[in-house]
Amino acid sequence: MELYCYSHSINVLMINLGNTYMQIIVSRSFWDRDRVSFWIKWVSSVIQILGYSATAFGITPLNIYLFLVGLIGWFAVGVLWNDRALMLIHLVALGAMLIGMLYE
């Protein structure tokens, strides 16, 4: 008996039973890391676009709060992906924004 597993979007387990194969489809958990990071990155991107729009129309301090939420979201994605460059750039931006808010 041999086992094969393939596919990125859904787990399919192939079991070799001599001359026949049996497929068992195993659905992924709703809270798997890929799905969570997918939603966090898109929601954070939309929030940051709203922050850019608020800046363009002079809506302060809402623009800063939107940017902060977007930065925190993208930092979380960097942590989920274990991407140090993504974490670094958003951590530096977050620090700069927080320092700017404190001295304003």
C-alpha positions as CSV (number, residue, x, y, z in Angstrom):
1,M,0.0,0.0,0.0
2,E,1.4,3.4,-1.0
3,L,0.2,6.8,0.0
4,Y,0.4,10.0,-2.2
5,C,-0.7,13.4,-1.2
6,Y,-1.0,16.3,-3.8
7,S,-2.7,19.6,-4.5
8,H,-2.2,22.9,-2.8
9,S,-5.8,24.1,-2.4
10,I,-7.2,20.8,-1.0
11,N,-5.5,17.8,0.3
12,V,-6.1,14.6,-1.7
13,L,-4.8,11.4,-0.3
14,M,-4.2,8.6,-2.9
15,I,-4.0,5.1,-1.6
16,N,-2.5,2.4,-4.0
17,L,-4.3,-0.9,-3.4
18,G,-2.6,-3.0,-5.9
19,N,-4.3,-2.4,-9.3
20,T,-6.8,0.2,-8.0
21,Y,-6.4,3.6,-6.4
22,M,-8.6,5.1,-3.8
23,Q,-8.9,8.9,-3.4
24,I,-9.7,10.4,-0.1
25,I,-10.3,14.2,-0.1
26,V,-9.4,15.8,3.1
27,S,-10.7,19.4,3.4
28,R,-8.4,21.9,4.9
29,S,-9.2,23.5,8.2
30,F,-11.0,26.8,8.0
31,W,-8.4,28.5,10.2
32,D,-5.3,27.3,8.4
33,R,-2.4,29.8,8.1
34,D,-2.8,30.3,4.4
35,R,-6.5,31.3,4.6
36,V,-5.9,33.6,7.6
37,S,-3.0,35.3,5.9
38,F,-5.0,35.7,2.7
39,W,-7.8,37.6,4.5
40,I,-5.5,39.6,6.7
41,K,-3.4,40.8,3.7
42,W,-6.4,41.8,1.6
43,V,-8.3,43.5,4.4
44,S,-5.1,45.3,5.5
45,S,-4.5,46.4,1.9
46,V,-8.1,47.8,1.5
47,I,-7.7,49.6,4.9
48,Q,-4.4,51.2,3.7
49,I,-6.0,52.3,0.5
50,L,-8.7,54.0,2.5
51,G,-5.9,55.6,4.5
52,Y,-4.4,57.0,1.3
53,S,-7.8,58.3,0.3
54,A,-8.3,59.9,3.6
55,T,-4.9,61.6,3.3
56,A,-5.8,62.8,-0.2
57,F,-9.0,64.4,1.1
58,G,-7.5,65.8,4.2
59,I,-9.4,63.6,6.6
60,T,-7.2,63.6,9.7
61,P,-6.6,61.9,12.1
62,L,-8.6,59.1,10.5
63,N,-5.9,58.6,7.9
64,I,-3.3,57.8,10.5
65,Y,-5.6,55.3,12.3
66,L,-6.3,53.6,9.0
67,F,-2.6,53.4,8.3
68,L,-1.9,52.0,11.7
69,V,-4.4,49.2,11.3
70,G,-3.1,48.4,7.9
71,L,0.5,48.3,9.1
72,I,-0.4,46.0,12.0
73,G,-2.2,43.7,9.6
74,W,0.7,43.5,7.2
75,F,3.1,43.0,10.1
76,A,0.9,40.0,11.2
77,V,1.1,38.6,7.6
78,G,4.9,38.9,7.8
79,V,4.9,36.9,11.1
80,L,2.5,34.3,9.6
81,W,4.8,33.9,6.5
82,N,8.0,34.2,8.5
83,D,9.1,36.9,6.1
84,R,11.6,39.1,8.0
85,A,11.7,41.8,5.3
86,L,8.0,42.2,5.5
87,M,8.1,42.4,9.2
88,L,11.0,44.8,9.3
89,I,9.5,47.4,6.9
90,H,6.2,47.4,8.6
91,L,7.7,47.5,12.1
92,V,9.8,50.5,11.2
93,A,6.8,52.2,9.6
94,L,4.7,51.4,12.7
95,G,7.4,52.8,15.0
96,A,7.8,56.0,12.9
97,M,4.1,56.6,12.9
98,L,3.8,56.0,16.7
99,I,6.7,58.4,17.4
100,G,5.1,61.0,15.1
101,M,1.8,60.6,16.9
102,L,3.4,61.0,20.3
103,Y,5.3,64.2,19.4
104,E,2.4,65.8,17.5
